[in-house]
Amino acid sequence: MIDFYYWPTPNGWKISILLEELGLDYNLIPVDINAGDQFEPAFLEISPNNRMPAIVDHDPAPDYGDEPLPIFESGAIARYLADKSGQLMPADARLRKEVDEWLFWQVGNLGPMGGQMSHFVNYAPGDHPYSYKRYTGEYHRCLGVLERRLADRDYLVGETYTIADIVNWPWVLIAKAMGQPLDDFPQVAAWRQRIKAREAVQRGVDLGKQWRGGQPKTEAARERLFNQTADTVRGR
């Protein structure tokens, strides 16, 4: 059984979709990021960066021994689960290399740029015009990278649906909601719809949909969520 620490955001959806695609049993543990659950000491032991998603695999792959295995960071979780299950990862070494490239590209580019854009769209609209322009521009650039990649293929790695698609897709799903239409990116739009039609993807996105949206519940919670320093990790 896998303990799955989750909240319905694009980063959370990466792993909820993957678990549904792989058909793995999991125990859902909500991490209410608006209430500050991610800063609880018990969660910090699992996820040192105070971020969800995270998992604890109580039946880890043989190479990891018998003790429960905690894993934080969505890219690391995706790679581990694909390797453990033998699914959604090509056997060919060159294609595996490409999956890794697009996995790392997502966690270093599309995700962070989309996340910062989302912050200024949803939590600080109109307050920081330079920051808004900077991150909307970078998000737009990332969509252009995907458009070029998808010009001659259905999925990011050839014609094979892999974890590379799963980790990138949630940050494109929310494009329209963040004010970025996909009219200029027809290949991305078609890829977005192709993946959205998958039943496992729909189940993954619907997981915990009753918790979506909302804002930090108090000013103190907002201050803690958006003004973190090293003291936050130290519990001060």
C-alpha positions in Angstrom: 0.0 0.0 0.0 1.1 3.5 -0.8 0.4 6.5 1.5 -0.3 9.4 -0.9 0.0 12.9 0.6 -2.0 15.1 -1.8 -3.9 18.3 -2.5 -5.7 19.0 -5.8 -3.2 21.2 -7.6 -1.2 20.6 -10.8 1.6 19.1 -8.9 -0.7 16.8 -6.9 -2.5 15.8 -10.1 0.8 14.5 -11.6 0.9 11.7 -9.0 -2.9 11.1 -8.7 -3.1 10.6 -12.4 0.0 8.3 -12.4 -1.4 6.2 -9.5 -4.7 5.8 -11.4 -3.0 5.0 -14.7 -0.9 2.3 -13.0 -3.9 0.9 -11.0 -2.0 1.0 -7.7 -3.7 0.9 -4.4 -3.1 4.0 -2.3 -4.2 5.6 1.0 -5.1 9.2 0.4 -3.9 11.6 3.0 -5.0 15.2 2.4 -2.4 18.0 2.9 -4.4 21.2 3.1 -1.8 23.7 1.8 -4.1 26.6 2.6 -4.3 25.6 6.3 -0.5 25.0 6.5 -0.6 21.2 6.8 2.6 21.0 4.8 4.5 22.6 7.6 3.6 20.0 10.2 6.7 18.3 11.7 5.5 14.8 10.8 5.1 15.8 7.1 8.5 17.5 7.2 10.0 14.1 8.0 8.6 12.7 4.7 8.9 15.8 2.6 11.9 18.0 3.7 10.9 20.8 1.3 7.5 21.2 2.9 5.7 20.5 -0.4 3.3 17.9 -1.5 2.9 15.5 -3.2 4.8 12.9 -1.3 4.4 9.2 -0.9 5.4 6.4 1.5 5.6 3.0 -0.2 5.0 0.3 2.4 5.9 -2.4 -0.1 8.9 -0.9 -1.9 10.6 -2.3 -4.9 13.1 -5.1 -3.9 16.2 -3.0 -4.3 15.0 -0.6 -1.5 14.7 -3.2 1.3 11.8 -3.9 3.5 11.3 -0.7 5.4 8.6 1.8 4.3 10.1 4.1 1.6 9.3 7.8 1.7 9.7 9.8 -1.5 9.3 13.5 -2.0 9.3 15.6 -5.2 6.9 14.7 -8.0 9.5 13.9 -10.6 11.3 11.5 -8.3 7.9 9.9 -7.4 6.9 9.5 -11.0 10.3 7.9 -12.0 10.2 5.5 -9.0 6.6 4.3 -9.6 7.2 3.9 -13.4 10.3 1.8 -12.7 8.7 -0.2 -10.0 5.6 -1.0 -12.1 7.5 -1.5 -15.4 4.9 0.8 -17.0 4.8 4.2 -18.8 8.5 4.1 -19.3 10.1 2.8 -22.6 12.4 -0.1 -22.6 14.7 1.5 -25.2 17.6 3.4 -23.6 17.4 6.3 -26.0 13.7 6.8 -25.4 14.2 6.5 -21.6 16.8 9.3 -22.0 14.2 11.4 -23.7 11.6 10.7 -21.0 14.1 11.9 -18.4 14.8 15.0 -20.4 11.2 16.0 -20.5 10.6 15.0 -16.9 13.5 17.3 -15.8 12.4 20.0 -18.2 9.0 20.1 -16.5 10.2 20.3 -13.0 12.8 22.9 -13.9 10.8 25.0 -16.4 7.1 24.5 -17.1 6.2 23.8 -13.5 8.1 26.6 -11.8 7.1 29.2 -14.4 3.5 28.1 -14.3 3.5 28.1 -10.5 4.8 31.6 -10.3 2.4 32.8 -13.0 -0.4 31.2 -11.0 0.6 33.0 -7.9 0.4 36.4 -9.5 -2.8 35.6 -11.3 -4.6 34.1 -8.3 -3.1 35.7 -5.2 -1.6 39.0 -6.2 -3.5 40.2 -9.3 -2.5 43.7 -10.5 0.0 44.2 -7.6 3.3 43.3 -9.4 3.1 44.1 -13.1 6.7 43.3 -13.8 6.5 39.9 -12.1 3.3 39.1 -13.9 4.8 40.0 -17.2 7.9 38.0 -16.5 6.2 34.8 -15.5 3.4 34.9 -18.1 6.1 35.4 -20.7 8.1 32.4 -19.5 5.0 30.3 -19.3 4.1 31.3 -22.9 7.7 30.4 -24.0 7.3 27.0 -22.4 4.1 26.4 -24.3 6.1 27.2 -27.5 8.7 24.6 -26.6 5.9 22.0 -26.2 4.3 23.2 -29.5 7.5 22.6 -31.4 8.1 19.2 -29.8 4.5 18.0 -30.6 4.6 19.2 -34.2 5.3 15.7 -35.5 4.2 13.4 -32.7 1.2 12.6 -30.5 3.1 12.4 -27.3 6.3 14.0 -26.0 8.4 10.8 -26.6 7.4 9.5 -30.0 4.0 7.9 -30.2 4.2 6.4 -26.7 2.3 7.9 -23.7 4.7 8.0 -20.8 5.3 9.7 -17.5 6.8 12.6 -19.4 3.2 13.4 -20.7 1.7 12.8 -17.3 4.0 15.3 -15.4 3.7 18.0 -18.0 0.0 17.8 -18.7 -1.5 19.3 -15.5 0.4 22.5 -16.0 -1.2 22.8 -19.5 -4.6 21.8 -18.3 -4.8 25.0 -16.3 -3.6 27.3 -19.1 -7.1 28.8 -19.9 -8.0 29.3 -16.3 -4.8 31.4 -15.9 -5.8 33.5 -18.9 -3.5 31.8 -21.4 -5.6 30.5 -24.3 -4.1 27.8 -26.5 -5.3 29.3 -29.8 -1.7 29.9 -30.8 -0.6 26.4 -29.8 -2.9 23.9 -31.8 -0.6 20.9 -31.3 -0.5 21.5 -27.5 -4.3 21.9 -27.5 -4.8 18.6 -29.3 -2.3 16.9 -27.0 -4.1 18.4 -24.0 -7.4 17.0 -25.2 -6.0 13.7 -26.2 -4.8 13.1 -22.6 -7.8 14.6 -21.0 -10.0 12.0 -22.6 -8.3 9.2 -20.7 -10.4 7.7 -17.9 -7.5 7.4 -15.5 -6.6 11.0 -16.1 -10.2 12.1 -15.4 -10.2 10.1 -12.1 -6.9 11.6 -11.1 -8.0 15.2 -11.7 -11.3 14.5 -9.9 -9.6 13.2 -6.8 -10.4 15.6 -4.0 -12.2 18.0 -6.2 -14.3 19.2 -3.2 -11.1 20.7 -1.8 -10.2 22.8 -4.9 -9.8 26.6 -4.8 -9.9 28.6 -1.7 -7.4 30.9 -0.1 -5.3 30.7 3.1 -7.9 30.8 5.9 -6.2 33.5 8.0 -3.8 36.3 7.5 -1.2 34.4 9.5 -1.7 31.4 7.2 -1.3 33.6 4.2 1.9 35.1 5.7 3.3 31.7 6.3 2.4 30.3 2.9 3.7 33.2 0.8 6.6 34.6 2.9 8.7 31.6 3.8 12.3 31.7 4.9 14.7 29.2 6.4 12.9 29.8 9.7 9.8 28.2 8.2 11.6 24.9 7.8 13.2 25.3 11.3 9.6 25.6 12.7 10.1 29.1 14.0 
